[in-house]
Amino acid sequence: MPNPAPYVIIHHSYIPPACNTTSECIEAMQFMQDLHMNTNGWNDIGYSFAVGGDGNAYTGRGWSSVGAHAPLYNNKSIGICVIGDWREELPPQNQLETVHNLIQLGVDSGYIRSDYILHGHRQVRANTECPGDRLFEEIKTWPHFSSDVDVFYNDTKKKS
């Protein structure tokens, strides 16, 4: 994937649930990788990175590999999964801070454009509530969030 990426897409795992310890978060990463590879038939976990409630960032496909997290954006975005179900609750502050730090590291290292656009998964994929209502409301307040997105579904352009 060419870097720097112009987009960052935020996800939640929904399942597995939130993890709070490093061992729980490693298990969550292994669960997602197994699901993506064995059920979905992908060659690896779909996300570029995931962030756990232990405050650690976990590498999925990394900075420069095309992801499998947001069709039509996979080859031009960094996909970050916030491990847990964030429909009703907000992730812990340390988890959110790690997401911010990870994005800044990507910018500082030249993997993410300094003028990147931030979206929630639901903005670029039909029929998903990802990254959860509560987390989506939170990321709307973050720098670089844009509600203006062109989405293409089944060859039909939709402005959302």
C-alpha atoms as one frame of an Amber mdcrd trajectory, in Angstrom:
protein
   0.000   0.000   0.000   1.411   3.401  -0.828   2.183   5.579   2.174   1.347
   8.053   3.472  -2.283   6.908   3.661  -4.904   9.632   3.197  -7.521   7.985
   5.451  -7.830   6.522   8.941 -10.869   4.307   9.548 -11.974   3.566  13.123
 -13.635   0.239  13.980 -14.765  -1.642  17.062 -14.512  -5.395  17.398 -17.987
  -5.887  18.925 -16.911  -9.502  19.391 -14.507 -10.102  21.061 -15.525  -7.898
  23.951 -13.303  -5.353  25.645 -10.007  -6.614  27.005  -8.343  -5.119  30.057
  -5.113  -7.049  30.502  -2.345  -7.777  28.050  -3.131 -11.502  28.083  -6.828
 -10.804  27.386  -5.905  -8.447  24.555  -3.527 -10.966  22.985  -6.356 -13.519
  23.112  -8.683 -10.980  21.478  -6.172 -10.385  18.679  -5.797 -14.125  18.132
  -9.595 -14.533  18.081  -9.977 -11.798  15.444  -7.120 -13.175  13.361  -8.627
 -16.685  13.452 -12.078 -15.325  12.549 -10.750 -13.268   9.661  -8.563 -16.049
   8.286 -10.619 -19.176   8.978 -14.157 -17.812   8.566 -13.677 -14.927   6.144
 -10.876 -16.591   4.175  -8.555 -13.591   4.365  -4.784 -13.992   4.486  -4.503
 -12.238   7.880  -6.391 -10.099  10.355  -8.150  -7.330   8.436  -7.071  -4.354
  10.550  -3.815  -2.456  10.353  -3.788  -2.163  14.141  -5.979  -2.819  17.166
  -5.935  -1.035  20.511  -6.763  -2.795  23.761  -8.098  -1.652  27.091  -4.650
  -2.379  28.500  -3.479   0.754  26.668  -1.369  -1.149  24.141  -1.514  -0.985
  20.360  -1.286  -4.336  18.587  -0.020  -4.722  15.045  -2.309  -6.418  12.564
  -1.259  -5.828   8.962   0.818  -2.812   9.933   1.429   0.468   8.156   2.154
  -0.604   4.592   0.043  -3.693   3.846  -3.361  -3.394   2.213  -6.022  -4.152
   4.803  -9.323  -6.023   4.664 -11.350  -3.715   6.884 -13.193  -1.251   4.628
 -13.878  -2.162   0.998 -12.932   0.638  -1.412 -10.692   2.115   1.305  -8.466
  -0.884   2.063  -5.670   0.274  -0.240  -5.665   3.864   0.996  -6.387   3.731
   4.719  -5.057   2.656   8.065  -7.749   0.633   9.858  -7.686   0.837  13.643
  -9.917  -1.456  15.686 -10.754  -0.363  19.218 -11.226  -3.752  20.879 -14.653
  -4.006  22.493 -18.333  -3.272  21.932 -18.721   0.511  21.928 -22.398   0.857
  21.075 -23.398   2.163  24.509 -20.202   2.792  26.444 -17.129   4.830  25.659
 -13.786   3.019  25.698 -11.533   3.816  28.667  -9.479   6.995  28.369  -6.167
   5.118  28.119  -7.498   3.170  25.135  -8.599   6.359  23.372  -5.269   8.056
  24.129  -3.436   5.117  22.566  -5.526   5.489  19.395  -4.579   9.187  19.229
  -0.911   8.371  19.870  -0.914   5.655  17.220  -2.373   8.014  14.618   0.189
  10.679  15.548   3.002   8.131  15.283   1.745   7.270  11.797   1.760  10.934
  10.811   5.190  11.613  12.357   6.661   8.518  10.675   5.243   9.324   7.237
   2.744   6.455   7.120  -0.350   8.686   7.422  -0.753  12.007   5.630  -0.675
  15.030   7.906  -3.987  16.134   6.351  -5.583  12.676   6.701  -9.350  12.235
   6.843 -10.847  10.281   9.749 -14.012   8.203   9.306 -15.945   5.660  11.288
 -16.394   2.323   9.538 -20.156   2.898   9.105 -19.411   5.853   6.850 -17.617
   3.724   4.279 -19.484   0.422   4.561 -23.221  -0.230   4.259 -25.175  -2.107
   6.913 -22.843  -1.801   9.869 -23.130   0.059  13.146 -19.356  -0.117  13.582
 -17.601   1.535  15.434 -20.621   1.583  17.756 -22.852   4.575  18.445 -20.973
   5.831  21.510 -17.519   5.584  19.949 -18.800   7.104  16.709 -20.117  10.136
  18.616 -16.693  10.452  20.272 -14.659  10.321  17.063 -16.874  13.031  15.576
 -15.103  15.388  18.013 -11.583  14.341  16.954  -9.302  16.325  14.681  -9.564
  15.352  11.000 -13.020  13.749  11.352 -15.131  14.390   8.286 -18.822  13.692
   7.912 -18.518  14.354   4.180 -17.760  11.074   2.462 -18.427   9.636  -0.960
 -19.477   6.007  -0.660 -19.977   3.590  -3.510 -22.247   0.571  -3.001 -23.179
  -1.730  -5.851 -22.051   0.814  -8.448 -24.396   3.409  -6.951 -22.877   6.573
  -5.507 -24.369   7.684  -2.214 -23.478  10.894  -0.417 -23.562  10.361   3.347
